[in-house]
Amino acid sequence: MIKKEMIAMLLAGGQGSRLGVLTSKVAKPAVAFGGKYRIIDFPLSNCINSGVDTVGVLTQYQPLRLNTHIGIGIPWDLDRNIGGVTVLPPYEKSANSEWYTGTANAIYQNIDYIDSFNPEYVLILSGDHIYKMDYEAMLEYHKDNNAEVTIAVMPVPMEEAKRFGIMITDENKKITDFEEKPEHPRSNLASMGIYIFSWKTLKEALIVNAGQPALDFGKHVIPYCHKKGAPLYAYEFNGYWKDVGTLSSYWEANMELIDIVPEFNLYEEYWKIYTSSTILPPQYISEDSVIERSIIGEGSNIYGKVYNSVIGCGVTVEKGTVVRDSIIMNETYIGKECELYKAIVAENVTINDNVKLGIGDEAPNETDPHIYNSGMVTIGEKSIIPKGVQVGKNSVIFGVTAQEDYDNGYLASGKTLIKAGDEK
């Protein structure tokens, strides 16, 4: 019988609704990041760099691009005869078909998959964080403490602690209590949503709690293990870790890559981040172009000026155009004499000549101020912006738009322009 010491289960089914139109057609873990990567590349690369060669990827929402990207796992050296990477969507059972209703329910529905490897330990990961972490070191810590559950935690400023699940520990880092988003936190150790379980313990917790609606690790599984007296330990992580769940944190994480000394370094030899890359021609930078402090993806053609921005693969920036403090994703075309300030432009967008994005004073977004804020302009994938229009801040555009969609050629700050049929 196959026996793997530890296998990983990567939760990649989330919609990521706080990323607005960026995730209307694609699962959050498949959103482009850093010029050539997708968010899921980070946990997958961590797995292979940590010696974890069996990964189940649990997909659900808009999985097509994610499935295509992962393929059979070649870029991460996860194309194995035994183990490797397996995409695990919800499937129809004889009686009924069930969506995954909660993080732990997704694992519960795949008990047979886990059992087929007869693992000693199961590593639970989330597919939407940017970080580098050695899971092997965490496993050693789990074993050294004879733990049944080890939760990766990160110290956060006390005033931010109320936004997280908080672990209260004794002097040996054994977890004595935990609180979900407490009003008055008793500790600043925030759960990172990364867990190592002894499989026997996890399996029992999943089966006993299977009837819970939206079976969840934080709400059901971990409290059950704690109540039963299973030893729970906190594993403290002090490296770079970013939850890119909002547009502003997504923008910040991209911008941090282009700092003179980036806090998160994509260029380290010993801990590479791998991605699936269709072979593209090299970048072309014309003699008149200017590029300062930016990342430019493969196959991009730059004729204009790019400052402090992250440009994906296969992007064209035409002559006379200025792009500042922006993220432009793959295969987007930006015409001549445009100005883009603090824009997030998704994949396959066409911006015609003389367009200005991100101008004027700020105003709160009229439909989703909690999503579209921080002075950004967000353009959903495959959108078309007609020539000569001007767009204010905290605005969002999605769909094939025409001149008549803009009031006198202008979309004011805080406006939402989503063409019917494109938001679904």
C-alpha positions, 0 to 999 in steps of 0.5 A: 500500500502507498504510504506518504508521510504528509500530503497537502490539501490546498483550498482553492475554491474561493470566489474572492468577492472582495477583489470585485470584477477581478474575480467575476470570471476566475477563481481568486487563486488564479488571479495574475500576480507579479507580472508572470505568476498566479496567486496559487503558484506560491503555495504550490512552490512552497510544497515542492520546495518543502519536499511535499510531493502530493497535493490535492487542489480543491476547486469549485468557483470558476475553475477553468483557468485554475485547472488549465494553469495547474495541468498535470503539475509539470512546472512545480515538478508535481507530475508524479506517478504516485502522488503529484498534483490532483485537482479535486472539484466537487463531484456527483455522488450516487444520491446527490451532488454536493457543493463544498459548503465550508473549508472543512467540508471540502476536506471531508468530501475527499477523505477517500483521496487522502486515505489512498495515500495513508498519510501520517499527517495532512497539511491544510493550505489556502490558495490565496496568500503570498508567502514563502514557507518551509512546511518541513520545518513546521512538520518537525515542530509538530512532531517534536511537540507530539502535537495532533494539531499545529496551527501556523500563527503570525504576530500582528499589531495588537490593534489589528488582532480583532480582524483575525482568529487569535491563538492564546498560548502558554510559554511552550506555545501550546494553545490554551484557547482561541477566539475568532475576531475578538473585540478585546484580543488577549494575544496577537498571534493570528492564525494564518489558515495553515494547519498540520493535523495528524490524519487520525485526529483530523479524520475523526473530527471531520466524521463526527462533525460532518452534519454541521452546516458549512463545516469549517476548521476555525468554527468546528474542527479545531474547537472539537479537537481542543475540547477532546484534549488533543494537544494543539500547538502554535507554530510562529512564522515571522516571514513575509505573508500577505493575504491579497484578499482586497484590491488595496492589499493586492495592489500593495503586494504587487508594489512591494515587489518593485521596492529597491530592496523588496521585502518579498524577493522573487529572485532567490536561488534557493526558494524559487517560485515556479509557474506555468509559462507558455513560451513567449518572445522576450520583451521589446523596449523601444528606444524612446520608452522609459521604464523606472522601478517596474516589472515587465513580463515576457512578450511585452512591447513597451513604446511609452513610459512606465513608472513604478508598475507591474506589467504582465506578459504579452502587454503592449503600451503604445507611444506617448502613453504614461503608466504610473503606480499600476498593475496591468495583467497579461495580454492587455493592449494600451493605445497611444497617448494614454495616462494611467494612474493607480489602475488595476487592469485585468487580462485581455483588456483593450484601452484605446488611444487618448484614454485617461484613467484615475484622474480628478478628486476622489469620491466613494464608489457608488455601489461597493465602496468597501471594494473599490477604494484607495483612489484606484481604477479597476478594469475587469477582464476583456473590457474595452475602453473607447478612445478619448474617454476620461475616468475618475478614481474609485471607479470600476469598468467591466464589459465592452463599453462604447462612447455613449456609456460615458457622460460627455466622454467622462466617467466620474470618480466613484462610478460603476460601469458594468455592462449587463451580462458581464457581471455574471 
